[in-house]
Every structure is written in C-alpha cells, then in structure tokens.
Amino acid sequence: MKLSFALVLPLLLPLIRAQVPHWGPCPEPSVQAAFDLKQFMGRWYEIAKLPAQFEKGRCIESNFTLTTENSIRVVSSEILQGELRKIEGIGVTEDLKNPAKLGISYSYVLPYSPYWILATDYVNSALVYSCTEVLRLFHVDFAWILSRTRTLPDATIEDAKQIFTKNNIEVIRMVHTKQQGCDKTL
Ligand SMILES: *[C@@H]1O[C@H](CO)[C@@H](O)[C@H](O)[C@H]1NC(C)=O
C-alpha cells in the first residue's frame, strides 16, 4: 500500500515522538517458520514492550480470534488511570507465503501496520515486531514480548531480548508492563 507522505506523516508523528527514530531502513528480522495463525489465537498478555509510553497503562492484554482462514479480530485492553480501555482491530496475513507477517489496523482510516511474529511456541511466549520506514531515511519500530500468563521467567525474557538483538533490533529501552492487581475491580 502506497500512501502519500503528507498523509502518513501526521499519523507517524506521535510515534516518532514516543520513540527515538533509527537511521536507515527497517531491519529484516527472521520470522517464525511455518507460522500457524490458528494456534496463535486466544489471549496474550504484554510482558514488555518498546517503546516506553508516556501514559503507561497496566494489565495490557490482547485477545485474537480467527475471522477467516487468514484474517483475525483483535481486542486489546488496558487499565489506564483506573479505567478499563478497549480497542478493537483487524489483522490479515498480507502474503500467504509469509504467514508470520501480519498487518494489523486499529481503525479503518489507518493503514495496516506490520505485526510480525518473530518467534513463538504458541503456548508460552511470543515475540512480535513492527517497523515503519519513513522515506527509507529512518524507521520507527515497536517490539513486544507476549505471554500466555501474566508473568514470564526472567530467563525467557532475557532469551527474547537476545533474539531481538540478534536481529538488529535495539531493545535496551524495552520496559516491563505492569501485570499486577489486574483482577481487582477497578
Ligand atoms: C476472546 O474473544 C472471543 C470472541 O469474541 C470470546 O469468545 C472469548 O471469550 C474472548 N476471550 C477472552 C480471554 O477474553
């Protein structure tokens, strides 16, 4: 999808402000081989992410459901300032030859953003990466460590960070998402 720079820039500005842009095009990480979208469905908790946000929500989770063989619905939620907030998006496999490279859009006016599953065992953890280039001059990226439970062993988190790093993705600024006190009434 080609969109004019003038149209895309206002959408990117908030992202660029939240994140240090990196010079040059996006890295080309390897993704999960033979990715099975169906096994990826269900609930994932956000354990850590890049970049840090100014307004930090806690108890962030996403619930993925298959809508067709190659498209999904995603409902993400967080608790922010004592309120439960939900946002719904749609995702698609953009290229059937690359099933781990999804595109997700949270609004019909926004283009699909890359949502690449770099690695997952489907039952414990998943590493997700999203990178957007601006005129091939620089790129802004997002990375997430997801888990089927609200916590992951430190060793798993360390391994995850190493996988990102090996793929030329800088995760020094990755922050942990608070997953405590999530079951209390708001
Ligand atoms: C996820 O979404 C599906 C379909 O809307 C729903 O049936 C299911 O209960 C949800 N699961 C969680 C954990 O929210």
The ligand as an SDF file (V2000), in Angstrom:
LIG
                    3D

 14 14  0  0  0  0  0  0  0  0999 V2000
  -11.8290  -13.6660   23.1470 C   0  0  0  0  0  0  0  0  0  0  0  0
  -12.7770  -13.3240   22.1600 O   0  0  0  0  0  0  0  0  0  0  0  0
  -13.7140  -14.3790   21.8790 C   0  0  0  0  0  0  0  0  0  0  0  0
  -14.5670  -13.9440   20.6960 C   0  0  0  0  0  0  0  0  0  0  0  0
  -15.0640  -12.6370   20.8380 O   0  0  0  0  0  0  0  0  0  0  0  0
  -14.5170  -14.6670   23.1260 C   0  0  0  0  0  0  0  0  0  0  0  0
  -15.4160  -15.7160   22.8740 O   0  0  0  0  0  0  0  0  0  0  0  0
  -13.5650  -15.0590   24.2420 C   0  0  0  0  0  0  0  0  0  0  0  0
  -14.2810  -15.2380   25.4330 O   0  0  0  0  0  0  0  0  0  0  0  0
  -12.5010  -13.9920   24.4430 C   0  0  0  0  0  0  0  0  0  0  0  0
  -11.5370  -14.4780   25.3920 N   0  0  0  0  0  0  0  0  0  0  0  0
  -11.0060  -13.7160   26.3480 C   0  0  0  0  0  0  0  0  0  0  0  0
   -9.9900  -14.3700   27.2010 C   0  0  0  0  0  0  0  0  0  0  0  0
  -11.3280  -12.5560   26.5200 O   0  0  0  0  0  0  0  0  0  0  0  0
  1  2  1  0
  1 10  1  0
  2  3  1  0
  3  4  1  0
  3  6  1  0
  4  5  1  0
  6  7  1  0
  6  8  1  0
  8  9  1  0
  8 10  1  0
 10 11  1  0
 11 12  1  0
 12 13  1  0
 12 14  2  0
M  END
$$$$
